[in-house]
Amino acid sequence: MRTMGAMDLHAPILRWYDETARELPWRGPSASAWSVMVSEFMLQQTPVARVLPVHEHWLDRWPTPADLAAEATGEAVRAWGRLGYPRRALRLHAAATAIVEHHGGEVPDSYTDLIALPGIGDYTAAAIATFAHGRRHVVLDTNVRRVLARTVGGAELPGPSVTKAERETATELLPEDPPTAATWSVAVMELGALVCTATGPSCGACPVADLCAWRAAGYPAYDGPPRRAQAWAGTDRQCRGRLLAVLRDTEGAVHQSRLDAVWPDDTQRLRCLEGLVEDRLVVRTGAGRYALP
């Protein structure tokens, strides 16, 4: 990718964000670092609208990492509700426990300490350091990658994984001042979420439409590897979700007969139940009985 002058993009995008940013509970000066961390776990592959009520309930019940760490992991899975990918709840619980054990119960502010926590990778460590602590890091989620691919690279969509060139471009565009860099990162993310969307982008509302390389090139179509929408109906993910729903809605153990009733395919159901046990989302409590851990 070839980068344009950074300031060409900075001023209009930062001004647009200042005028149109959504008010979300994990943003703003009153949001705790823990609130930001919880939001980053929940927002992975999950829309904001679905996260908002669960995030609110989670912070009401567990306002600090220590509050969550003191609970059984099964309660984290139960409170995760229907957000999907429930292993994120276990990872967040494990991270909270590590924060209590190694950081005095306070979410660390350095990328190095954050990425050492269980369940936290490059993106999440950079996002928490940036959005919770105002540090200067490149934060590359799907929305940011798409905005940069279009405005700077002239491509409709980024490739399936982050490239060295993408990271270099994002680094070149990152403001030098850490607080401004943090605002820039969330502003570009917001632009991708609300305006420069994957399908049907609202180019007329874009603050940098006149600078966009993709628009200038005539909106060339994506020519990378085919992107496949994730199936849901009839998949193991759906089956696992049905089984977990029974356990979440029940205090104590459940007899296997109740689990049998929610999924007709015996082979698939048993495979998914075994997978939930292996993933430590479910435990056996006796002959034919299962519960959250």
LINHUNOR-V419213 format. One record per run of one state. SS is the DSSP state (helix for helix, strand for strand, loop for the rest). FROM is the first residue (numbers start at 1). LEN is the number of residues. If there is no record, write none. Layout:
ss=<SS | SS>
from=<FROM | FROM>
len=<LEN | LEN>
This chain:
ss=<loop | helix | loop | helix | loop | helix | loop | helix | loop | helix | loop | helix | loop | helix | loop | helix | loop | helix | loop | helix | loop | helix | loop | helix | loop | helix | loop | helix | loop | helix | loop | strand | helix | loop | helix | loop | strand | loop | strand | loop>
from=<1 | 6 | 21 | 33 | 43 | 48 | 62 | 65 | 70 | 73 | 81 | 87 | 104 | 111 | 116 | 122 | 134 | 142 | 152 | 164 | 174 | 178 | 195 | 203 | 206 | 209 | 212 | 213 | 217 | 236 | 249 | 254 | 256 | 261 | 266 | 279 | 283 | 287 | 289 | 292>
len=<5 | 15 | 12 | 10 | 5 | 14 | 3 | 5 | 3 | 8 | 6 | 17 | 7 | 5 | 6 | 12 | 8 | 10 | 12 | 10 | 4 | 17 | 8 | 3 | 3 | 3 | 1 | 4 | 19 | 13 | 5 | 2 | 5 | 5 | 13 | 4 | 4 | 2 | 3 | 2>
